[in-house]
Amino acid sequence: MMMVCGEALLDVFAAAETRTGMTLDANVGGSPFNVAVGLARLGQPVGFFSAISTGFAGERLMRALVAEGVDTHAIARLAAPTTLSLIGLDALGVPSYAFYGEGCADRLLQVADMARVPQALSAVNIGSYATVVEPTASALRALVERERGRALIACDPNIRLNVEPDLQRWRDQLAWMQPRTDLLKISEEDLDLLQPGVALETFAAHALAQGARAVVVTRGGLGAIGWTAQGRVTTPPVPVTVVDTVGAGDTFQAALLTWLAENNALNAQALGALSNEALGKALAFAAQAAAITCSRRGADMPRRAELCTRE
């Protein structure tokens, strides 16, 4: 089983004004939450390691995970609020974002909660703001240390400056993860924030030298690039009518891990030994999945039957 670690929250959209206020439309989400759901929809055994509220919002998150087939035994239940990401339009019609997360459950995961996570894991995936807020960040680091060398470690920094605006905190986290990560996937946008002016090739070479077996940089409408010790592979974007890009990066990560699992490459040694041809197929599969998500509203990730069969 793979274990996805990090936050679960509600994205709350301002829908319409009423006589006394406004209506709100709340959707379950959070980048790691989306990756877990994406893996489950693609037919992979997956669990979720996080802390989720015992309140009604937390109960909705739990029901969503269970309905999708995500294992919830590693989740700590806390009498703390659920994180809310509020999205609406300001007086000028410009999208406005407000984040309410201080003291919320997904920031309060403890190192001791790691005991909930089973020992026999095939992969551990971490990323997003849960990796830079305490005490959750320390709990996730402890799990990485426990599983390093046993399970494949995958990381997508997925920077959220509205949660942690200090870029140095994110840089420090990436520096800590690099020698402990087998599969490092990062968006070009996030890389520009963390290491402005650094060439993609330079970043990838450094990450491989630090111990990563594969490095993938997603580039939105420009496709994706991957590197292993065997060389560099590019994949073009899949043509699609874009509705929105919410969840596209999470889908890409879930699909990439799925391809590795389906092709007996979900371990550090096999990942590092992938031929350029095989890596190209993995990236193309992930790009196809991300394109499907982009063709739909919100983080509506594809199911396995919607994707081409493995080669």
matplotlib code that plots the C-alpha trace (Angstrom):
import matplotlib.pyplot as plt

x = [0.0, 1.1, 0.7, 0.0, 0.7, -0.4, -3.4, -7.1, -9.3, -12.3, -12.1, -15.0, -16.3, -18.5, -21.5, -24.1, -25.5, -28.6, -30.8, -28.9, -25.4, -24.2, -24.2, -21.0, -20.1, -17.5, -15.5, -13.2, -9.6, -6.0, -3.1, -2.2, -5.9, -6.3, -3.3, -4.7, -8.1, -6.3, -4.4, -7.6, -9.4, -6.6, -6.9, -4.0, -4.2, -3.6, -3.9, -3.9, -1.8, -3.1, -5.1, -8.7, -11.3, -14.0, -16.5, -19.0, -16.5, -14.0, -16.7, -17.4, -13.7, -13.7, -16.8, -15.2, -12.0, -14.0, -16.3, -13.2, -11.6, -8.8, -7.7, -8.2, -6.7, -3.6, -5.7, -5.7, -9.1, -8.8, -11.3, -9.9, -11.4, -11.0, -8.9, -10.8, -9.6, -12.1, -12.3, -14.4, -14.3, -13.3, -15.0, -13.2, -14.1, -10.6, -10.3, -9.6, -8.2, -8.4, -6.9, -8.1, -5.8, -4.2, -4.9, -6.7, -6.5, -4.2, -1.5, -1.6, -0.4, 2.2, 5.2, 3.5, 0.8, 3.3, 2.5, -0.8, 1.0, 1.6, 5.1, 4.7, 4.4, 5.4, 5.7, 5.3, 4.3, 4.6, 4.3, 2.5, 2.1, 1.9, 5.7, 6.4, 3.9, 4.6, 4.1, 2.8, 6.1, 8.1, 5.7, 6.1, 9.9, 9.9, 7.9, 10.3, 13.2, 11.4, 10.6, 13.7, 15.4, 12.3, 9.6, 9.9, 9.9, 8.1, 7.9, 6.1, 6.9, 3.7, 4.4, 1.5, 2.7, -0.7, 0.0, 3.8, 5.0, 8.7, 10.3, 13.4, 11.2, 10.3, 13.9, 15.0, 12.4, 13.4, 17.1, 16.2, 14.1, 16.5, 18.9, 15.9, 13.7, 13.6, 11.1, 11.2, 8.4, 8.1, 6.3, 8.4, 6.4, 7.5, 11.1, 11.2, 10.1, 12.6, 15.6, 15.0, 17.3, 18.5, 18.3, 16.1, 19.1, 21.2, 18.4, 17.9, 21.6, 22.0, 18.9, 20.3, 23.6, 21.9, 20.3, 17.1, 16.5, 14.2, 13.4, 10.3, 9.5, 6.0, 5.6, 1.9, 1.1, 4.7, 4.5, 7.0, 10.6, 12.1, 15.7, 17.3, 20.9, 20.1, 19.4, 16.6, 13.1, 10.5, 6.8, 4.5, 1.2, -1.9, -4.3, -7.4, -10.0, -9.1, -11.9, -9.5, -6.2, -7.3, -5.8, -3.8, -0.5, -1.9, -3.4, 0.0, 1.7, -1.0, -0.8, 3.0, 3.1, 0.4, 2.4, 5.4, 3.3, 1.8, 5.2, 7.1, 9.1, 7.7, 11.1, 14.2, 16.4, 13.9, 13.0, 16.7, 17.1, 14.2, 15.2, 14.5, 11.7, 10.1, 10.3, 8.8, 5.8, 5.4, 5.4, 3.0, 0.6, 0.7, 0.2, -2.8, -4.4, -3.6, -5.3, -8.5, -8.6, -8.0, -11.0, -13.3, -14.3, -12.3, -10.1, -12.2, -9.5, -9.8, -10.5, -8.3, -10.8, -10.5, -6.8, -5.1, -3.9, -0.3, 2.4]
y = [0.0, 3.5, 6.2, 9.8, 12.3, 15.8, 18.1, 17.7, 20.8, 22.4, 24.8, 27.2, 29.2, 32.3, 31.3, 34.0, 36.8, 36.3, 38.9, 38.4, 37.4, 34.9, 31.2, 29.2, 26.1, 23.9, 21.2, 18.6, 19.1, 19.7, 18.6, 15.4, 14.6, 14.9, 12.7, 10.0, 10.1, 10.1, 7.0, 5.2, 6.1, 4.7, 1.4, 1.6, 0.5, 3.8, 5.1, 8.7, 9.9, 13.1, 14.6, 15.3, 17.1, 15.2, 18.0, 17.9, 19.2, 16.6, 13.9, 15.0, 14.7, 11.2, 10.1, 11.3, 9.3, 6.2, 6.5, 6.7, 3.6, 5.3, 3.5, 5.8, 3.8, 6.1, 9.2, 10.8, 12.4, 15.6, 18.0, 20.9, 22.9, 21.9, 24.2, 26.4, 28.0, 30.8, 31.9, 34.8, 38.0, 41.4, 44.7, 44.9, 41.4, 40.0, 36.6, 37.0, 34.2, 33.9, 31.0, 29.9, 27.2, 28.3, 25.7, 23.4, 19.6, 19.1, 21.2, 19.2, 15.8, 14.4, 12.2, 9.7, 9.4, 7.7, 4.5, 4.4, 3.9, 0.3, -0.9, -2.7, 0.3, 0.4, 4.2, 7.3, 10.6, 13.9, 17.6, 20.9, 23.0, 20.1, 19.7, 23.3, 23.7, 22.3, 19.8, 18.1, 18.7, 16.9, 14.0, 13.7, 13.9, 11.1, 8.9, 9.6, 8.7, 5.5, 4.4, 5.6, 2.7, 0.5, 2.3, 4.6, 8.2, 10.6, 14.4, 17.3, 20.6, 22.2, 25.6, 27.5, 31.0, 31.9, 29.4, 29.9, 33.1, 32.5, 31.0, 30.1, 27.7, 26.0, 26.0, 24.4, 21.7, 20.9, 20.8, 18.3, 16.1, 15.9, 13.3, 11.4, 11.4, 8.8, 10.6, 14.4, 16.0, 19.8, 22.4, 24.9, 27.6, 26.3, 25.9, 29.5, 30.6, 28.4, 28.8, 31.8, 31.8, 28.2, 26.2, 23.1, 20.9, 22.3, 21.7, 18.1, 17.3, 18.5, 16.5, 13.4, 13.9, 14.3, 10.8, 11.2, 8.4, 10.4, 14.1, 15.5, 19.1, 19.8, 22.9, 23.3, 24.0, 23.1, 19.5, 17.8, 16.9, 13.9, 13.0, 9.8, 8.6, 7.4, 10.9, 13.4, 12.8, 15.3, 14.8, 17.3, 18.4, 16.5, 18.8, 19.5, 22.2, 23.6, 24.2, 24.9, 23.5, 22.7, 19.4, 18.9, 18.6, 16.2, 14.1, 14.0, 12.8, 10.1, 8.9, 8.8, 6.7, 4.5, 3.9, 2.9, 0.5, -1.1, -1.5, -3.0, 0.2, 1.4, 1.0, 3.1, 0.7, 0.0, 3.7, 4.7, 2.0, 3.1, 3.4, 6.7, 5.0, 3.7, 7.1, 8.7, 6.3, 7.2, 10.9, 10.5, 8.5, 11.1, 14.0, 12.2, 11.9, 15.6, 16.6, 14.8, 16.7, 20.0, 19.3, 19.2, 21.6, 21.3, 18.4, 15.8, 13.2, 10.4, 6.7, 4.0, 3.1, 6.6, 6.2, 4.1, 0.7, 0.4, -0.5]
z = [0.0, -0.7, 2.0, 1.1, 3.9, 4.4, 4.7, 4.2, 4.0, 2.5, -0.5, 0.1, -2.8, -2.5, -4.6, -4.5, -2.4, -0.3, 1.4, 4.7, 3.5, 0.9, 0.1, 0.2, -1.8, 0.1, -1.7, -0.1, -1.0, -0.2, -2.4, -0.5, -0.1, -3.9, -4.5, -2.3, -4.0, -7.4, -6.6, -5.3, -8.5, -10.6, -8.8, -6.3, -2.7, -0.8, 2.7, 4.1, 7.0, 8.5, 11.3, 10.6, 12.8, 14.6, 13.7, 10.9, 8.3, 9.3, 9.1, 5.5, 4.6, 6.1, 4.2, 1.0, 1.6, 2.5, -0.5, -2.8, -1.3, 0.6, 3.8, 6.8, 9.6, 9.8, 10.3, 13.8, 14.8, 16.7, 18.4, 16.4, 13.4, 9.8, 7.6, 5.3, 2.1, 1.1, -2.5, -3.9, -5.8, -4.4, -5.2, -8.5, -9.5, -8.9, -7.3, -3.6, -1.3, 2.4, 4.4, 7.8, 9.2, 12.6, 15.2, 12.7, 12.8, 9.8, 11.5, 14.7, 13.7, 16.2, 15.8, 18.1, 15.5, 13.2, 15.1, 13.2, 9.9, 8.9, 8.3, 5.0, 2.6, -1.1, -1.2, 0.9, -0.8, 1.0, 0.0, 0.3, 3.4, 5.8, 5.4, 6.7, 9.6, 13.0, 14.6, 11.5, 9.6, 12.3, 12.2, 8.4, 8.7, 11.2, 8.9, 6.0, 8.2, 9.3, 5.7, 4.0, 2.2, 2.7, 0.7, -2.3, -1.1, -3.4, -2.9, -4.5, -2.7, -3.9, -2.4, -0.7, 0.2, 1.6, 4.4, 4.8, 3.1, 4.2, 1.1, 3.2, 5.1, 1.9, 0.7, 3.9, 3.6, 0.0, 1.1, 3.8, 1.5, -1.5, -0.1, 1.3, -1.9, -4.7, -6.9, -6.8, -8.8, -8.9, -11.0, -12.9, -11.1, -7.7, -8.9, -10.0, -6.5, -4.7, -7.0, -9.3, -12.4, -11.9, -15.1, -15.0, -16.0, -13.2, -10.6, -11.9, -11.9, -8.3, -7.2, -8.8, -7.2, -3.8, -4.3, -6.2, -8.6, -10.9, -11.1, -12.9, -13.7, -14.9, -17.1, -17.5, -21.2, -22.1, -20.9, -18.6, -18.4, -16.5, -15.7, -14.4, -14.5, -18.1, -19.3, -20.1, -21.5, -22.5, -23.0, -24.7, -23.2, -24.2, -26.2, -24.2, -23.8, -20.4, -17.9, -15.0, -13.8, -10.2, -9.2, -12.4, -10.5, -8.0, -10.7, -12.5, -9.3, -8.7, -12.3, -12.2, -9.1, -10.7, -13.8, -11.7, -9.6, -12.7, -14.3, -11.4, -10.9, -7.5, -5.8, -5.8, -7.7, -10.5, -10.7, -11.1, -13.8, -16.0, -19.6, -21.4, -23.3, -20.1, -18.4, -21.5, -21.2, -17.5, -18.2, -21.1, -18.9, -16.2, -18.7, -20.1, -16.6, -15.8, -19.1, -18.2, -14.9, -16.7, -18.9, -15.9, -13.2, -10.0, -8.8, -10.5, -11.2, -13.7, -13.0, -14.4, -17.2, -18.7, -19.4, -22.1, -21.0, -19.9, -22.5]

ax = plt.figure().add_subplot(projection="3d")
ax.plot(x, y, z, "-o")
ax.set_aspect("equal")
plt.show()
